[in-house]
Amino acid sequence: MKIREFGGLALTAMAGVLGAFVTVSGLYSIYGLDFRRDAVLSALYCVLPILCFPVFILVRPARRSAAVISVFAVVYLAVYSMLNWRTCASFGYCESVASTMMQTLKTRTASSYFDVALFSVAAVLVDGQAKRAKSK
């Protein structure tokens, strides 16, 4: 096993572990959420993280899986930021949309979702380089 193949495997393993964390976090978020206000946003807030690990495992090829996870991460950040904005607006401490999005990105689940996307894309790039080097 060459170093590029090992690198791709390590990146994929990290994405899998973080994807499992995001999925468990999504399952946990169902318990504490009020679905009466903004039912669609609340449902997306729960469903998007739950889909992280199944998409990582079931969607093939890996390039497509990385693309879907990246789109889901961006949508999750938007949905989570909207819910955070609703909360901070009701209490009157919002500064700006950008600051709310940055604070949301600092949460464990949102940053982990983006890490899964980053590791998945990096693994696809490393595997592509390993295949090109192997064919030469």
N, C-alpha and C positions, 0 to 999 in steps of 0.2 A: 504494500500500500504506500503510495507516494504521499508527500506532504499536502499536495493540493486535494487529493481524495480525502485525506484525513481532515483537512480544513472544512471541506464541504459537509462531511459527516458531523463534525463538531458543531458547525453553525446550524445544521438541521436539528440536532439534538437539543440545542439551546432554544430554538424556536418551538420545538415540541413541548419542552418543559414549561416555558412561559405561556404557550397556548393553553396548556392544561390549567395553569393558574388563572388565566383570564376566564376560561370556561367555568371553573369552580366559583370564581368571584361573581360571574353573571348569575349563577344559580343562587348564590347567597343573596344577591341584591333583590331577588323576587320577594323575600320576606319583609323587607322594610319599606317598600315603596307603595305610595298611595296612587292607585290606578284611576281614581275618580277624576282627578284633574289631569288634563293632557294625556289621555289614554294612549294615543298613538305614540307620542314621545316616550312615555313610560314603558310601553311594550317594546319599542326599539331599543331602549336603554337596557332592557333585560335580554332580549333575543340576540342582539349583535355579539355580546361577549360569549354567550352560550354557543354560538356557531363557530367561534374561533378554532377550537381544537378539532371538531368534526370536519371543517373545511380543510384544515391542515392535513388531516389524515386521509380524507376521502377524495378530494379533488386532485386529479392528475391530468396533465403533467405538472411538475413542480412549478413551472413558470406560471401556469394558470392559477395555481393555488396561491402563489405569492401575490399575484395581481388582485385576486379576490380579497385576500386578507388586507392588502394595502387599502383598497377601496373601503372595506368594512371599518378599518381603523380611522379613516378620515370621517366617515359618516358617524361613527361612534363619538368621536371628539365633538362634532357639531351637535349631536343630540344631547350629549352630556353637558355641553356648554349652555345649550338652551335651557335645560333643567336647572343648572346652576344660576343662570341669569334670572330665571323666574323666582328662585329663592332669594337671591340677593336684592332683587328689585322690590320684593314684598317687604323686606326689612330695611331697605333704603341705604345699602352700603355699596352699591355697584360703582365702579370707577369708569370702566369702558368695556366694550365688547372684547377688545384684544386682551385686556388684563384678565377678564373672566376666562377666556380661552387658554391663556398661559397658566392660570391657576388650575384649571381643569387638566391641562396636560401634565401637571406636576403630580397628579394623583397616581397611586400605584397601578390601578387597572388601566387607565388611559396610556400611561407611559409603557406599561408592559405590552399593551396591544400594538403600539408603534414599534417596540423592540421585536415583537414576533414578525411584523412586516419587514423590518430592517434585516433581521437574521435570515428570513426566507429569501429575500431578494439577493442578499450576499451569498447564500448557499447556491442559488441558481447561477449567479455570475461565476463563482469559483468552480462549480461543476462544469460550466461551459468552457472555462479556460482549461480545465483538466482534460476534457474531451478533445479540444483543439490541439493541445500539446501531445496527447496520446496518438492522434492521427498523423502527426508530422513524422 
